[in-house]
């Protein structure tokens, strides 16, 4: 596999792993609020976004 496709494949694989690991996890935000991760997505301006 060409190096660009291999890197893209690794990025998508890590993204999938992050999604499955983070969704449902308990978190505390910087403003002191607590909750659970409901969604993980890629944002073209900010990178990995978590809500």
C-alpha positions as CSV (number, residue, x, y, z in Angstrom):
1,X,0.0,0.0,0.0
2,X,1.4,3.4,-0.8
3,X,2.6,5.4,2.2
4,X,-0.2,8.0,1.9
5,X,-2.9,5.4,1.9
6,X,-1.2,3.5,4.7
7,X,-1.1,6.7,6.8
8,X,-4.7,7.5,6.1
9,X,-5.7,4.0,7.0
10,X,-3.9,4.3,10.3
11,X,-5.6,7.6,11.1
12,X,-9.0,6.2,10.4
13,X,-8.2,3.1,12.5
14,X,-7.1,5.2,15.5
15,X,-10.2,7.4,15.1
16,X,-12.4,4.3,15.3
17,X,-10.5,3.1,18.4
18,X,-10.9,6.5,20.0
19,X,-14.6,6.5,19.4
20,X,-15.2,3.1,20.9
21,X,-13.0,3.9,23.9
22,X,-14.4,7.3,24.7
23,X,-18.1,7.1,24.1
24,X,-19.9,6.4,27.4
25,X,-16.8,7.4,29.4
26,X,-17.3,9.7,32.4
27,X,-15.6,13.2,32.0
28,X,-15.2,16.4,33.9
29,X,-15.0,19.5,31.8
30,X,-12.8,22.5,32.4
31,X,-15.8,24.5,33.7
32,X,-16.3,21.8,36.4
33,X,-19.4,20.2,34.8
34,X,-19.4,16.4,34.8
35,X,-21.1,14.0,32.3
36,X,-20.4,11.3,29.8
37,X,-19.1,11.4,26.2
38,X,-21.9,11.1,23.7
39,X,-20.2,11.8,20.4
40,X,-16.7,11.9,18.9
41,X,-16.2,13.4,15.4
42,X,-13.5,14.9,13.2
43,X,-13.7,18.7,12.7
44,X,-11.7,20.2,9.8
45,X,-10.9,23.3,11.9
46,X,-10.2,21.7,15.3
47,X,-9.4,18.1,14.8
48,X,-10.9,15.6,17.1
49,X,-14.1,16.9,18.8
50,X,-15.8,15.3,21.8
51,X,-19.2,16.2,23.2
